[in-house]
Amino acid sequence: MNKLVMKRKAKKAADYFFTYLLLIVIAIICAGPFIWLLLSSLRTGANIYNLHFSISDFSFSNYTGVMEYMNLPKYIWNTVIITFVGIIIDVVFSSLCAYPLATMEFKGKNIIFTILVGTMIIPAAAGMIINYLIITKMHLLNTMLGVILPSSTKAFSIILLRQAYLGIPKELIEAAKLDGAGELKIWKNVMIPGILPSVSTIVIFDFIANWNAFLWPIIVLQDPEKYPLATALQYLNGSFSYKFGYVASGTIISIIPVLIVFMMFQKNYIEAVSGAVKG
């Protein structure tokens, strides 16, 4: 009997070992490009395609060189404005739009929701001409607001928050109405606290999209000093195509905030995505 138990434990331990070994190998393969980029950013005067790495080659001179050549704090500040203002607008207006779609009954509600779902199949590039014409008429060319507004409120965010609202018990809404709370107070005090995991998911998606915005800022902004970081790094790539370390270090700098935000919100992100899959 003891031998049988020991054999099962040994088999279980072996299964765990090979499972984790396989997961580690997959993780290394998936993280390979990032690791290669990080190591390349720490090398000086070496060819990026040379896979030989030595500790003696590592240096932070690429980072200091990029900061000396570029007005990096300015570009980072531009990106912070575009990113966080866009996130705030999306979270506030998407949550307001989703609230009546989830909790109220009115004529045409299903038609509106169907149109919202249908807009998600339209390529983003298809709306650029219309957005450009609207921004021009509003005299917002070469402004941060012109970059932020066209993609500030997303259909995906409204749909995700609507599904999250549907998971909140109706008894809570009815109890709040009996206490004399209005719709705005119910939305702020009852509904928003119950959908924080979904809000965290929107924050992550919006942060990645806004932080890495490239094409639209080039179209709208005529002054290079107003460019976000991703756009500025493309000019760095053109200026230093022979200094791969500069390009790599600039890219690493742009990636770090995305990793920090994802680690801060990953728990709620996983809860929201798993809930959406179950739903």
N, C-alpha and C positions, 0 to 999 in steps of 0.2 A: 504493500500500500504506500509506504514511504517513498519507494523507488518510483512509483507511478506519479505521485505528487511532485517529486523532484524533477521528473522528466517533463511534466506539464509546465512547471515553472521555468525550466531551461528552454523549452520551446517558445514560451511566451516572451522570455528575455531576448531570445534570438530574433523573434518577430519584431519586437520593439527596436532592437539594434539596427536591423536591416531597413526598417521603415524610416527611422530617423536618419540613417546614412543616406538613403535615397532622397529624402527631403533636403538634406544639407547639400547634396550634389546638385539638385534642381535649383536650390536657392543661389548657389555659387554661379551656375550657368546664367540664371536670370539677372543676377547682379553683376555679371562679368563686364558688360559695357561701362557701367558706372564705376566699378573698381579700376578699370583700365583708364578711364577719364581722370579719376582722382590721382592715380599714380603718375599719369602724364603731366598733370598740373604741378606736380612736385619735382619735375625733372628740368634740368637746364641744358640747353644746347644739344639735346638728344632727339633722334628721330622718333616720332610717335609710333611708327610702325615697328620699331624694335622692341620685342617682347622681353628683352633682358633688363631686369631691374636690380639696382644696387642701392643700398642705404646711403652710400657716399654721394650718389647723384641727387639725392633729395634736397630741395631748397624751396623757400617761400619767395624767391625772387620774381617768379611769374606773377604772383598775387600783387606784390608791391609795384611791379612794372605796369600791370593793368591799371592799378589805382592812380599811378602817376600820369599815364597817358590819357585815361578817360576821367571825366568828371563823374565818377561812380556814385558818390552820395546824391548828386542831383538826379541821376537816372533812377536810382533806388527810390528816392522820394517821389518822383513822378509815378513809378510803378505802385508804390504804397497808396497814393491818392486814388489812382484808377481802380486798384483792387478793392480797397476797403469801402469806398463810396459805392462801387458796383455791388458789393456783397450786401451792404445795408439796404440799398434800394430794392434788390431782389428779394431779400428776406421779408421786408415790411410789406411790399406790394403783393408779392406772391401769396403770403399768408392771408392778407386781406381778400384777395381774389378767390382763394380756395375756400374761405370760410362759408360764404353763401352757397357755393356749389356743393358743399358737404352737408350743411345743416338746414338750409331753407328750401322751400318748395315754391317755384315760380315757373311761369310759362317760358319755354325755350331753354330750360336748364340743360337738358340732354343734348340739344343741338349745339349749345355753346361748348359743352365738354367734348363733343365729337370734333368740333372745329379745332379745339386746342390740341387734341391728339393728332389730328390731321396735319397741323403745322409742323409737327416734329419730323415728318418725312421730307420736308422741304429743305434742300441744302442751304447752309448759311450763306454761301456765295451768291445765291439767287436773290437775296434781299439787299445786297450791298449797294446796287444802283439806286434803289428806292430810298434806302437809308441815307445815302449820300445827298440825294436831292432834298430830302426832308431837312437834314442837318444844314444844308446850304440855305434853304428858305428861312430857317430859324437863326441864321447868322452865327452858327456854332462851329464853323470851320476853324481849325488851328486852336481849338480849346479842349481842355480835359473833359468838359461836359459833353462835347461832341463825340469823344471816344467812348464815354461811359453809357450814355443814354440808349443807343440802339440795342445793346445786348444786356441791359440792366435787369429787366424782368423776363424770365424765361418760362415757356410753356411747361417744360419738364419740372420746374420748381413748383408750379401751380398744381400739376397733376400729382406729384409726390406728396405735397402737403394736404391735398384733398383726401388722398388715401389714408394719410395719418390721422386727419380729423375724423374719418369714418370709424376709426378704432377707439375713439373716446366714447364712453357710455353716454347715451342720451339722457339718462337720469341726472347726470351732473348738470347738463344744460337746463333741464326742467327745474332742478332745485335752485339754480342761480336765478332763473326767471321768477320763481316764486318769492325769492328774497328781494325782488325789485331791481335786479341788475339789467342794464340795457345790453344791446348786442355788442357794442364796443367793449364794455366792461367784461362781458362773458368771453369775448375773443382774447382779451389781454390777460385775464386772471384765471380762466378755466382752460381755454383751448391751447394757448401758447405753451404753458408748462407741460402739457401732455404730449407735445410733438417735438420736444427738444432734440431727440435722436435724428429725426428727419431734417430739422434745421441744421444740425451739425453736418449732415450729408451734403446739404446745399452749400454750406460754407466751404467745405472741402472742394467740391466741384467748381464753385465760382472762383475760389482762390486760385486753383490750378489754371482755369481758363483765362482769368483776368491777368494773373501774374505772367503768363506766357503769351499774352496778346502780342501779335506781330503785324499781321497784314492790315487790319483796320486802322491802327494808329498811323501807319505809313500813309494811308489814303487821306486821313483827316488832318493830321498834323503836318504843317509846312515848315515849322521851326524844329530842327534837330535837337535843340536844347529841351524840348518838351517830350522827347521820345521816352517810352518805358524801357526797362532793362533789356528785354528780349530783342527789341528792335535795335537798340544801341549795340548789342553783341553781334548782330549780323554785320554791322559796319566794322566792328573789331575783327571779325573773321576776314573781311575783305582787306583790311589794312595790315593784318598780321598773318596772312595765309602761310608765311614761311616760319612763323613762330607759333608752333602748335601748342606750346605750353601756355602762352597768353590766352589763346582761345579756350583751352581746357580749363584754366583757372577762372576765367570769366563765366564759363558755363557752370562750374561748381558753385560759384557765389550765387548764381541765380537759382540753383536747385535747393540750396540749404533752407530757405524760408518755406518752400513747399513741403520738405520733409518734416520740419518743425510743426507746421500746422496739421499735417496728417497724423503725426504722433500724438498731438494734443487732442484730436477729435476722433481717433480711430475706433475707440470703444463704442461711442454713439453711432459712428458710421457703420460698423459691423451690425449693430442692433437694427438700424434702420433698413439696411440692405437685406438682412435675413428676414425681417418682418415683411418687406415688400415681396420677397420670393414666396413666402408662405401664403401671403394674400393672393 
